[in-house]
């Protein structure tokens, strides 16, 4: 299953709070297009998971919702984040990377 780093979980919680989302909201990962998986995956803040989403409880209480079509694709992967910008203007850039073999 997808692992979420603590840094990514903190960034998710920050986005949920900044966007005034209700309790239980989280980051949803789903295909960017309904017609083609070649367009990659998209991330968005969602108030709740879709009916067929897998819900991950990440560190520090963050929630991640995986669309059914990406669960297998993200198996043995890790969601992490890097912050871009300066000071209060920092923006998160999430990325998925293969987990080290000792964490699989």
C-alpha positions in Angstrom: 0.0 0.0 0.0 1.1 3.6 -0.6 3.1 5.0 2.3 2.8 8.6 3.3 5.8 10.4 4.8 5.3 12.6 7.9 6.3 15.6 5.8 3.6 14.9 3.2 1.0 14.3 5.9 1.8 17.6 7.5 1.5 19.4 4.1 -1.9 17.6 3.6 -3.2 18.8 7.0 -1.9 22.3 6.2 -3.8 22.4 2.9 -7.0 21.0 4.4 -6.9 23.7 7.1 -5.9 26.5 4.7 -8.9 25.6 2.4 -11.3 25.5 5.3 -12.3 21.9 4.6 -14.5 19.9 6.9 -13.1 17.3 9.4 -12.2 14.1 7.6 -11.1 15.9 4.4 -7.9 14.8 2.7 -5.8 14.5 -0.4 -7.4 12.6 -3.2 -5.2 10.8 -5.8 -7.0 9.8 -9.0 -6.3 9.6 -12.8 -6.2 13.1 -14.4 -8.4 11.9 -17.2 -11.3 9.5 -17.3 -10.3 8.5 -20.9 -6.5 7.9 -20.6 -4.2 6.8 -17.9 -1.3 8.0 -19.9 -2.0 11.5 -18.7 -0.9 10.6 -15.2 -2.4 11.1 -11.8 -3.9 14.2 -10.3 -4.0 15.3 -6.7 -6.7 17.4 -5.2 -8.1 18.3 -1.7 -11.4 16.6 -1.2 -14.0 17.0 1.5 -14.6 13.2 1.5 -13.6 10.1 -0.4 -15.5 8.9 -3.5 -17.6 5.7 -2.9 -15.0 3.4 -4.3 -11.9 5.1 -2.9 -9.4 3.4 -0.5 -8.9 5.6 2.5 -5.4 5.7 4.0 -4.8 7.0 7.5 -1.5 8.8 7.2 0.8 10.1 10.0 -0.4 13.0 12.2 -4.1 12.3 11.3 -3.9 13.2 7.6 -6.2 11.4 5.2 -5.4 10.2 1.7 -8.1 8.9 -0.7 -6.9 6.6 -3.5 -9.2 6.1 -6.5 -9.7 2.4 -7.1 -7.9 2.7 -10.5 -4.6 3.9 -8.9 -4.4 1.6 -5.8 -2.3 -1.1 -7.6 -0.2 1.4 -9.5 0.9 3.1 -6.2 1.6 -0.2 -4.4 5.1 -0.1 -2.8 5.4 3.6 -3.5 5.8 6.5 -1.1 4.1 9.9 -1.2 6.5 12.7 -0.2 6.6 16.5 -0.5 9.1 19.3 -1.1 8.2 22.8 -0.2 8.9 25.4 -2.9 9.2 29.2 -2.4 10.1 31.3 0.6 8.7 32.0 4.0 4.9 32.1 4.2 4.6 31.8 0.4 5.8 28.2 0.3 3.8 25.8 -1.8 3.9 22.0 -1.5 5.0 19.8 -4.5 4.0 16.3 -3.9 5.7 13.4 -5.6 5.5 9.6 -5.6 8.7 7.6 -5.3 9.5 3.9 -5.0 10.0 3.0 -1.3 13.4 1.6 -0.3 13.4 -2.2 -0.3 13.8 -2.4 3.5 10.4 -0.6 3.8 8.4 -2.7 1.4 
